[in-house]
Amino acid sequence: MLPASAPHPAPIGVFDSGYGGLTVLREFIDALPQYDYLYLGDNARTPYGTRSFETVYQYTLEAVRWFARQGCALVILACNTASAKALRSIQQNDLPHIAGLRRVLGVLRPSTESIGQHSHSGSIGILATRGTVASLSYPTEIAHFFPHLKVYQQACPMWVPLVENNKIDTPGADYFVGESLRALFAQSAQIDTVLLACTHYPLLHKQIAAHLPAGVRLVSQGKLVAASLEDYLQRHPEIDCLLSRNGTRSFCTTDSTRDFDAHSALFFGEAVHSRQVSL
């Protein structure tokens, strides 16, 4: 029982600059279906990957404040660029001043704190957007947990447009996936584990796997982040008790609901019906 003065239980907020976070939300629902989820895609201002640190921070902070106004006590930044460029500042500087919001978490730490367990050679490849690569967040965070690992990054600027324009099964997708992977392995032939550090990239899994050298392990973030969230809620009952459990899913976008609904099924795996909101 919640005390009379406690906030009314509310959904888990899940934020992304666009559609990619829906792949993470799918994993959350598969692992923790009992919770309610509220998804927000900032489609009107996507992509975040090419924007400055300050712009990403401001956009993400606006979204986090929006979730707080919806009553959310927990928000997950299911966006690598937002996690890399904005999360720490929001946690340290803004969270204490946002009424009702208790925690803001990201996808970066759950990925980095476990990735070393998959490698035998000690060499890891990171595939990400230019913004995430430029932030150096993955090498920095991995060094905290696995200081012996060598980390090689490769930006894949064409991959998100290919996915969002539903050009996955095309010769163009195969060409650009192959080009990026050749560039990654040109940095080191010792890489034996590759992390997809963008929530769009799992939709290119088949094409990526086809270009990987034999024996290289391909790791997607969604399951890692979902397992981490489940563990987090078990360890933090003071947060868990603030979350509602009716198995509902709500979807919002800052842009056209028609476009959002039309594209979202590709990422989420089922039809989506959204409403438009302003931040």
N, C-alpha and C positions, 0 to 999 in steps of 0.2 A: 504493500500500500504506500502511495505517495503521501507525504504530509500535506495538509490543506493549503499551505503556502507555496507548494512546489509548482513549477510551470506545467501547463497541460502537455502531455506527451505529444510529440510531433514527428514528422518523417525525418529520415536521414537525407540531407541535402547532397546532391551529386552535381558537380559543375564541370562544364567543359566549354571551350571556345566555340565548339560546333557539335559535330556528330560523334566524334571518336570516343568520347566518354561513355557512349551507349554500350560499347563493347565491355567496359569495366562494370557498368551497371548490370549487364546481363550476368556477369560472374557473381556479383553481389546477390542477385536474386536467386541464382542457382544454389549458392552456398547458404544464404540466409533469407529464405522466402517469407518468413513470418513478419519481417519488418515492412514499414511503409517507406517509400522512396519518392523524393521530389527531384526531378531532373531539370536543369536549366542549361540550355545551349545559347551562347552569346553569338548567334549566327550573323547578326547584323554587323559585327565587328571582327569576325573571323577573316583571315587566320591570325593567330597570336605569334606564330613561330618566327615571323619576319619583323616583329615590332620591338621597340626598345624596352629595356628593363623597366623604365619609369612608366611607359604606357601600359605594359602588361600588368604591372603592379596596380595602377589606378583602375583598370578595367576589372581586374580580379577582386579588388577591394569593394568596388561597387556591387559586384555579384554576391560577395559574402554578406554585405550589409542587407541586400535584398533577401537572402535566405533568413537572416535574423528577423526581418520583419514578418516572415512567414511563420515564425515561431521555432525554427530549427535550432536545436542545441548542438548538433554535430553536422559539419559540412566536409565532404571529401572533394578535393580538387582532382578530378579524374582527367587531368590535362598535364602533360609533362612540362610544357612551357610555363604554365602558371605555377606548377610545383617548383620549377627550377628558378624562376625569376621573381616570384611574389610571395610564396608561402612563408618563408622565414621572417620577412618583414611584417607580414600580417600577424603571425604568431607572436612576435616579440613586441610590436609597437601598437597594433590596432585591436587585437582580440580583447585585451582587458577593458576596452572602452566601448565594446559593442554589446548592448544589453541583451541578455538571454542566451547568447552564443557561448558555448563552453569549450568547444574544440574545433579546430580546422586542421585537417590532415591531408596529405598528398599521396601521390603514387611513387614518388622517387625513393623514399626511404624503404618501403617494403620490398622494392626491387633490389636495392643495393645491399641490404643487410642479408640477403640470401643468395645472391648471384654467384658468389665464390664457391658455394657448395656444389655447383654444377661443373666446375672446371678441374681438369687434371693437369693441364699444361701450365696453368697459372696465367694464361693470356685470354682476355675477354674482349669481345667486339661489341660496340654500342652503335646501333642504327637509330638515328633521331633526326629531328628538324634542325635547321641551321641555328635557330634560337637556343635550343637545348644544348647543342654541341658547343656553341659559343659561351654559354654560361659556365661550362666546365663543372657543372653540378654532379654529374655522374662519376667522373674520375675522383673528385673531391670526396664524395660520400663513400664510394667504394673503398677509398684509402683508409677511412675510419674503421671499417669492419674487416677489410682484407688488405693490409698494407703490403703484402707480398705480391699482389696481383699486378699485372701489366694491363692497362686499359687503352684500347684503341677505338677512336670514335670516327664515324663517317656520317656526314650529313646527306640526306636523301630528299632534296627539295622537290622532286617531281612526284614523289609517292603519294602525298596527300591529294594533290589535284587528280591524279589517276583514280584514286579510290572514290573521291567525292563526285567525279563525273562518270562513275560506274564503267571505267575502262580497265577493269581488273583482268579480264580474260582477253587481252589483245596483244598483238605483237609489240606495241609501244610499251605496255607494262613490262613485258618480258625483257625488252631492251634496257629500260631504265633500272629495273631491279638488278639485272646482270651487271650493268655499268657500276652501280654503287657497291655491289659485293666484290667486284674485282678491285675497286679502289680500297675497300677495307682490307682485304687479304694481301694487297700489295704492301700494306704497312707491316704485316707480320704473318708468316705462314704458320705460326705456332698457335694462333687463335683456335680454340676448340669449343667455345661457347659464345653464342651471339644473342644479345638481348634486344628485343624490339621495344625501343624506348619512345614509342609513339602509339597512341591508342588506335590510330587508323591502320597500322601496319599488320595486325593479325588478319585482315581481310586479304592480304597479299601472301599469306602463309605458304600456299602451294607454290607460287612462283619463286619465293625466297628459298624454300627448301630445295627446289630443283637446281638452284645455282650454288648451293653450299657444297664445299668439299666433303667427301665421305667422312663420317664420324663426328662432324661438328654438330653440337646440340643447339637447337633453336628454342629460345625461351620467350614466351609472351608474358606481359605484365598482369593481365586480368586475374588469373588464378592466384598469383603471388599476393596481389593486393587484397583479394577477397579473403584469403586465408589469414592475412595480417589483420584485417578488420575484425574477423571472427575472434581472433586471439585478443585483440585490443578490448573488445566489448566484454570478454570474459574476465579480463584483468581490471576493468574499470566499471564496476557496477553502478557507480555514481553517475556515469554517463548513460549506461544502458537503460537505467530506469526512466530516463527522460525521452526514450524513443517509443513511438507508437507501433503497435503490432496488429495490423488488420490486413496485411498482404496487398496493400494498394500501391499503384504506381501512377504518378502524375508527371506530365511532361510540359515544359514551357520553353519558349524560344523568344529571342528579342527581334526576330525577323518574321517572314511569312510563315504562317502555320501550314499552308498548302505545300510549300517547298520542304519544310521540316518533316512533315508527315510522309511525303513522297520518298525522301531519302533515308529516313530513319530505319525502315524495315531492314535495309541492307546491313546496318550495324547492330541493330537490336535483335533481329531474328524473328520479329513479328510486327504486326501493324501497330502504329502509334497514333494517338490523337492528342494534339497539343493545343495550348492556348498561348497567345502572344502577350508578352509583358514588357514593361519599360523599367530600366534600371535608374 
